[in-house]
Amino acid sequence: MKGDSWTGKLYNLKEYSTYYPSGFAHLPSFCKLIPRFTSIQKPMNHLNRRDFLKGSSTLAALASFGLLGMDFKDREGPLQVALIGTGWYGKSDLFRLIQVADVEVVGLCDPDRNLLEAAGKLVSVRQKSGKVPPLFEDYKKMLADTKPEYVVIGSPDHWHALQAIDSLKAGAHVYLQKPISVDVIEGEAILAAARKYKKKVQVGTQRKSTPHLITAKKEVIDKELLGKISHVEICCYFHMRANGNPPVEPVPAFFNYDLWTGPAPLRPYDGLPHIRWWRTFMEYGNGITGDMCVHMLDTVRWMLDLGWPTQITSTGGIYVQKEGKSNIADTQTAIFEYPELNVVWQHRTWGNPVDKDYPWAFKVFGENGYLVGSTTQADFVPYGDEKPIHFDLVLEKEQYPEDLTEERIELNAAPATRIHMKDWLNAIEKDILPVSDIEDGHISTASCILANISMELGGRALKYDQETMTVIGDKEATAKLRRPYRKGYVHPEPKNV
């Protein structure tokens, strides 16, 4: 099994099983997780896509976004779509888009030639035309040659800002995986570019499009069953921190490691960085907080209509898993403060979860009970005599049987991503903001980055002023809002996009 490139994330959910891909012997077992469904993909039945999402929870979700009756397969001509980053999550996002709209993939881009060619074959099976799209190593050449109307970005975090801004400049609407950036000013620059070029950017924080969470918000939060809400806990206890000491080795001919590294520091090559290896280094991302907290913080902000935190503090570090090269925290606590409300994040990549049924979750506490939710379920637990309410996951296996044969698919996330794609297309068509607009994605991403800066600075409180793009009264923290770029790359600035 070949490694994956420019990919997203791997979670230890019930439908996952442990697998040991060749070439990744240096990763611990908890970093080698893929779903059980690894069969060769079969062609879609495109005629059945018109019969869109018949489950009641999904229909309610679509109705809440005004998406009922929207058929993006009936529009004149296919959408001209390009994908940057043909790893696991890039392909997954693209396949979800193909399921809900008439798509012609005009270009695929990745610096790993093996992965790129494999993705081309898979796309030819999934898209209506049956064609293998043009393949590119350089995303700028792809944008110039193919002029896509829509760009899906599934590359590692350190490339997000430059690729998103260049895609917007090229005239494309963008679907951008979270977190949107590795530093705060990158995020400000993407936001500025989206507004300047009047394009819609949907961020891949698809919990807002998750049917059972939409229903839970409507039935519990919006109906004020919790009473006054003054505390929220968000967490992740997955054993997902890759580690080890692989030796430095020659870069294989099929992989352009210099281009993959891009603006980030050039680490000595110690094997393919795909799957979770790149995420275990702060050079390319923001650790577990940047990867996992961003989802749950964004979900809580959406549910409770929260903007920027007034203050952020965080402590943590490498407390337990000290062996190996990984430099991301294995333990971290962060407090995102709002008026009369604290949102408290905690992750550990070791030990037991606090709640085995909700190892990656949010808990919203009110005076009358609490609401707990995850990607797979949600529960309202009353304090008094009210009846508990359980909200089930929608899987859509019958509507989309091809999901069951797609390698490494997150079955629990697929329905949400389909709705998320529909919402993005609807926003473009109606010239409105999508549910996970770039501004919200920036707030959630930047808040997590600020938490990491606080941790790095010994846990001191940080107050970010978006107008001045500074941390109030803290020059040292303000200096960390921009990461230095490698020679040959220019850091984007909001005023110059």
N, C-alpha and C positions, 0 to 999 in steps of 0.2 A: 504494500500500500504506500503510495507516494505521500509525502508531506503536503500540507496545504499552505498557500501563500496569501499574503495580504488579506488576512481572515478576520473573523470576529471572535467569538467566545465559545467556551465549552462548559456545560453545566452538568452536575451530577444529579439528573432528574431520574424518575422511576423508569422511563423508557430507555435509559442509557445503559450500556454495558461496557466493561473494561476491555480495551483492545491495545495491543502493543505494536504500533506500526514500525516497520523496519526503518532504520535511520534515526530513531528517536529513543535509543536505549538509555540515553543519559537522563531522560525525563522520568520522574517518579510515577507510579501507577496512577495516582489521582490526576495526572495531567494527560492521560492517554484515553480519554473518554469520548466515544462516539455513539450515536444511536444504533440500535440493533438493525435498523433497516438499511442494509448495504447492498441490495440487489441492483442489477443493471437497470437503468431507468428505461421506462417504456414510453412510447409516444402518448401525448395527451389526446383525449377526445375533445377536440375544440368545440364540437357542436353542443356538448353538454354544459359548456360554460355559461350559456345564456340562462340556464336554470340556477341562478346565483343564490347561494346561501339560504337554505330554507329553515334552518334551526331558529327557534323562537328567540333565543338570546342574541344570536347574530343579527336577526332582523331588527331587534330592538336597538342594537348598536348602530346598525346602518341608518335607522330612522333618526337616531339622535344626531347624526351628522348630516341629515338630509340627503342620504345616498341611495335610498330606496328608489328604484326605477332608473337609476343611472346605469347605462350600459356602454362601457367604454370600448366594447368590441363592435359597435354599430357606427362608430365615427368614420368619416371618409378617409380611407388610407390608414395604414399602420403608423403607430408612433415610432419615430426614429430614435432609438435608444442606444447609448453606449455604456459600457461597464468598465470602471477603473478598479482593478483588484479582483482577480478571478479565483480567489480562495473560497473557502467554505461559505462565509456569510455574504460575500459579494454575489456569488452564484445564487444563494438562497433568496436574497432580495430580488434579484433579477427574475428568478423563476416565479416568485409570487406575483410580480408585475405582469409576467406573461399570462398568468392564470386569470387575470381580471381585465386585460386590455389586449387589443390587437397590436402586437409589437413586432417590429423588424429590428433586430439587433445589428447595428451598422458598424460596431467595433468593439473589440475586447482588448484590454491592455493589462499586462503584467510583466515584471522583469524575470519571472521564472518561465522559461520557454516550455518546459514539460507541462507545467500546470496550465499554461495558456492554451496549448494545443489540445489538452484534454478537455478544457472548458469549451473550446470551439466545437468539439464533437458533441458534447452534451447539449449545448445550445441548439445545434442543428436538429436534434431530436425533439426539443421542447418547443421551438418556435414554428409558426404556421408555414413559413416558406420552406423549411427544411434545409436552409442554407447554412454553411459554416461561415460565421462573420469574418470580416478582415481582422487579422491579429496584429497587435502592435506591442512593442516594448516600451515606447515613449508615449506617454499620454498626451503631450503637447502635439505631437505629429498626428495622433488619432483625432484630436479635436479639430485640427486644421484640415485634415483630409476628409473626414466624414461629416463634419458640421452637424452633430446630433442636436435634436431638440430637447432631449432629456438625458441626463447623466446620472447613473447610480455609482456612488463611491463606496467601495468596501475595502479600501486599503488600510494599512496600519495608521494609528492615530497621528504619527509624526508627519504624514503626508497630507492629512485632511485639508488643512488651510490652503496650501498652495493649489491643490487640485480643485477644490471647491471654487476658489476665486477665479482661477483660469477658466473653469467651465462656465461660470456666470459671465465672464467677459466674452466668452465665445458665443453667448446667446442662448445657453441651455438653462432649463430648470434643473434643479439638483435634488436628488435623494441622498442624504449624507448620513453615514453611520455615526453613532455616538461613540465616545465623546467627540464633539466637533473639532477639538483642538488640543494641543499639548500645553499651550500657555494662554493666558487671559487675553492678551492683545491680538493674538491670532483670531480668537473668537470675535472680538470687536471688529476686526477687518472683514471677516466673512459676513457679519451682519451688515456692515456698511456697503459691501459689494452687492449683496442681495437687494438692498433698498435702492442703490444707485442704478443698477441695471434692471430693476423692476421684474425680478424673477422670483419664483416660489421655491423655497428650500424647505423640504420636509426632513426632519431629523429622526433617526431610527429609534426613538424612545416610544415604542409602540404599545406600552402599557395603556396609554390613553385610548388606544383602539382595541383593547382587549375586552371581548364581550362581557365576561363575568365581572370585570372590574367596573365597566361602564354601568352595569346594572346595580352593582353594590353601591356605587357613588349615588345613583339616583334614589335607591331605596333606603339608604342609611344616612349618608352625608347630607344630601339635598333635602331630605325630609326631617332633618335635625333630630334623628333618633338618639344621637349621642349627647345632645345638650351642648353645653359649653366645652369646647375642645382646647386643651392647654398643654398637651404633651403628645409627641409622636416618637416612635422608635422605628428605625430602619436598620436592616442588618444583612450580612452575608457570612455564612459559616461554611461555605464550600471549600474543600481541600483542593484548591485550584491554582496554587502558586507553584509554577514550575521551578525546579532547582537542579543542581548537579554541577559537575566540573568537566564538561566535555573538552577534549583537547583542541587546540587550534589546528586547522587543516586547510588544504588548498580549496579555493572556491571552485565548484564544478562549472564546466563550460556552459551548461544550460542556464545558469543563474547569474544575472547582472547584479552582484551584491552592492557595488558602488551606487548604482541607480536606485536599488531598493532602499539603501540607507538615506539617500537624498540629503535633506537639510540637517539630519541628526548626526551626532558624533559617529565616526567610523570605528566600530568595535572590531577587534580581531575576529576573523571568521571561525566559528566553532560549530559549524553545522547549519542546516537549513533553519532559519528563524521562524518558520511557519508554525501553525497550531498555537501553542501557548508560549513558545520560547521568547519571542520578541516582547510579549506582555510582561515578562518577569524583570524587565529592565526599565528604569526611569528614563533612559535615553530616548525611548520610543513612546512612552505613554505616562500615565499617572497612577500606576499600580491598581490594586483592587478597588480603591475608592473611585478612581477615574473610570474604571470599567463597570463596576457593579452598583456603587452608591448613586451614580448619576441616574440610573433607571428608577430607583426607589425614591430618591429625592424629587425627581421630575414628576413621578406619579402623585406624591403627596402634595406637591405644589399645585398640580392640576386639580386634585380633589378639593383642596382647601382654598384655592384661588390666592396663592402666595406668590410674591415677587422676589426681589433680592432679599437675602437675609440682612438684618441690620448689623450683625456681627458674627464672625466665624472663629472658632478655636478648635484645635485638634492636638492630640498627643498620640504617640505610638512609635513603632519601629520594628526592627527584627529582634524579637524577644525569644523565640523558640527555635526556629529553623535557621540556625546560623551557618550550617554547612552549605557549600555550593556558591555559585556566582550571583545568584539573584540579589538585586539591591532594592526590591520593593518591600514594603512593610508587611510582616505576617500578622501584625496586631495593630489595630488603629481605632480610636474613638474620635468622633468629631461632633461638635455642637453647632447647629445652624440656628441662630436666634431670630425670632420674630416677636412682635409685641405680645406679651403674655402667652408665648408659645415657644417651646424649644423642640427642634427636630434633632434627635440624637442618633448618629450613625455608629455602628460597631461592626468590625469584621475581625475574624480570626481564621487563619488557614490551617488550624490545628484544633484538636479536641472536639468535643461534642457541641452540636447546636443547642441553643437555649430551648427551642421548640422544634422537635424533630419533624413536625408536620409543616413547619414554615422556616426552613433554613435560610432562605433568601426572601425577604418579605418586608412589609410595613405594618405597623400597628398604630392606629389612630385612637387615642384615649380621650374619652369625654366623661363628663360627670355621670352619665347614664349607661356607660358600657364602653366597649371598644370594637373597632373594625380591624380585622387582620386580613391581609391579602397577599397573594403571590401570583406568579405566572400560571399557576395550576388550579387555584381555588381561592375562596374568600369566605369569611365567617363574621357575622355580627354576634357578639357575646354581650348580652345585656347585664347590667348591674342589678336591676330590680326584677320585676315580674314579667317583663316583656319576653316574648318567645325568641329563641335564637333563630337566625336565618343563615342558611348555607347557600353559597353560590358556586355552581359547578363549572368546570372547564368545558369549552366547546372545542371539539376536535375536527369536525367536518371531513371525516374519513370517507363518508359516502359521497359527498359532493365532489371531493378531490381525491380519488383513489390513487392518483399518481404520487401523492404525498407518501404513501406507504412504501414506495420503492425508491424514494430519493435518498441518496447517501447522506448521512449525518443531519438530516432535517430535524429541526426542533418542532415536533408536532404540536407542542403546547403553544408555540409562538406563531405558527403559520397562519391561523385565522386572523390574528391581530395584524400581522404584516399585510395580509390581503386588504383588510379594511383600511390600513394606513396608506397603502398605495392608492386605493380608491379615493381616499380623502385628499391626497396630494393632487391627483388628476382633477378632482372636482374643484379644488382651490384654483388650479390653473385655468380651468374652463370658466369659472365664475369670477375670477380676479378677486379672490378673497384670501385671507391667510389660512394655511393648513393648521390642523390641530396641534402639530408639533413644529410650529414655525421656528425659524432659526433664532429668533430672539429668546424664546423659551429654552431652546436647546443651549443657547449661550449662557443663560443664567444658571441652568443646572450644571453645565460643564464647568463654568468658571468658579462656581461655589465649591465644587470638589477640588479644583486646582488650588483655590485659596486655602482649603483645609490642609492640603499637603504642604503648602508654604508655611502655614502656622505650625504644623508638626516639625518641619525643618528648622524653624526658628525657636523651638523650645516650647511651643504651645501658647504663644502670645496671641491676644485677640486682634483680629484684623477687620477693619471696616473699609469696604471698597466703595469708592465714589465713581460711578460710571461716567458722569459728566466730565470729570478731569482725568479719568482712567488712572487713578492712583489709589494707593492704600493710605487712608487719612493719617497723617502724622507719622508715617513709617517709611522712610526713604529706602531702607534695606529691603522691606517687603515689596515696595513699588518696583525696585530694580529686578525683582524676580518675576514680574508680570510678563517679561519678554525673555525667552530662552535664546542664547546665542545660536546662530545658524552656522553650519559648516561653510567653509570658503567655497565660493561659487554660487551660493544661494542667498537671496535677499529676503529678510523677514518682512512680511506684509504689514503695512500700517493703515489704519482706518481712513486717514486723509488722502491716501495715495492709491486707492484701489481702482 
